[in-house]
Amino acid sequence: MNRLFVGMAVTLLAAACAQPEEAPQQQAVPVQVYTVSNQSIPNVIELPGRVEPVRTAEVRARVTGIVQERLYEEGTDVGAGQPLFRIDPRELRASRAQTQASLERARATAANASAVVERYRPLVAENAISRQEYDAAVAASREAAANVAQIRAQLEAADLQLGYTTVRAPIAGRAGRADITEGALVSQAEGTLMTTIEQISPVYVSFAQSASEVLEIRRAVRAGEIDLDQNDRVPVRLTYQDGAEHPVEGFIDFLAFSVDQDTGTVEIRAEFPNPSGLLLPGEFVRARIFAGQRQNGISIPQRAVTVSDTGGSVYVIDGEGMAAVRQIKLGALVDGRWIVQEGLKAGDTVIVSNLQKIRPGVPVQAMRSGGKPAAGKQPATPAKQSSAAGRGE
């Protein structure tokens, strides 16, 4: 029995003096990094906008009558002066013929009155007729001539009215659907709307920017924080609703100098070439306004940023050589780089590769191009415990 107790004691003593096993060290994940620095970056303003035609013309009836025919195809481009509708001209033709007859009669009367004056002129010189009779003949001749001029003007008006029976396009552009059909009665007095023509090459895009933001930009320009283009041109790029970008950039051509009292915004308008006709009036688009260059800004490669519903985030290397998540406030995405408004400062080291292999607290090794370790603080290595310490030495 004593031998059994002695054996157990020896076993326990040996276990107490045995060296504890060392935990396996986690290997550092090699990653490529980007060092944040202050630089000149585009001052980008993102705003929703709405497409508008540069010119709009409402085609309305200028005479009263029945529409006989539509002469254009709805939704196609038309030229200035191109016939669009034909209104029944028969009534106006009859009226013009009546005016023409009145003009001929007036001309005959005027010719007779002029002949009377010519016959009376030598007679009044010889006192064969009284001066009063001669003056009356001259007055009658002048009245007849005035009547001719009046009826001639009426004839010109009748010609105009007759010309209006062929309704023509006042401007070149894209004609919309017809608002009336053949057989419809159109009225000159009511100005019946027949169709609408819009010019959509180029087009306008209108925005509304907060008055406080406009004031902030003006102050930054005066302080030298934003450098504008030498020609004072402000380029704008458009994005369609499906995310595709309009191939041609436009420029700001109008900035209101008053603030809308209801919305507290300032109206801005840009003009865009639209050769393919993809921009349609009334369409909503997303615009990026490049209002100069902002000094001491920060931008990072797009691949370094993870975008979620809560915003953007990046992995940075902390002071212990570990990966850490940093929440950032993103601006615009320009040429493959995110503009960072908040969350990073010059000197921060942002991880741009192997993002799927790392998580917060994982040791990382910054690598140069070519696979060589970059200079900097390496991840901490746990100190090994000696067996002597386990024995209390």
ABEGO torsion letter per residue (X at the ends): XAAAAAAAAAAAAAAAABBBBBBBBBBBBBBBBBBBBBBBBBBBBBBBBBBBBABBBBBBBABBEBBABBABBBGBBBBBGBBABBBBAAAAAAAAAAAAAAAAAAAAAAAAAAAAAAAAAAAAAAGABBAAAAAAAAAAAAAAAAAAAAAAAAAAAAAAAAAAABBBBABBEBBBBBABBBGBBBBAAAGBBABBBBBAOBBBBBBBBBAAAAAAAAAAAAAGABBBBAAGBBBBBBBBAAGBBBABBBBBABBBABBBAAAGBBBBBBBBBBAAGABBBGBBBBBBBBBEBBBGBBBBBAAABBBBAAEBBBBBBBAAGBBBBBBBBBBBBBGGBBBBABGBBBGBBBBABGAAABBBGBBBBBBBBGGBBBBEBBBBBBBBBBAAAAAGX
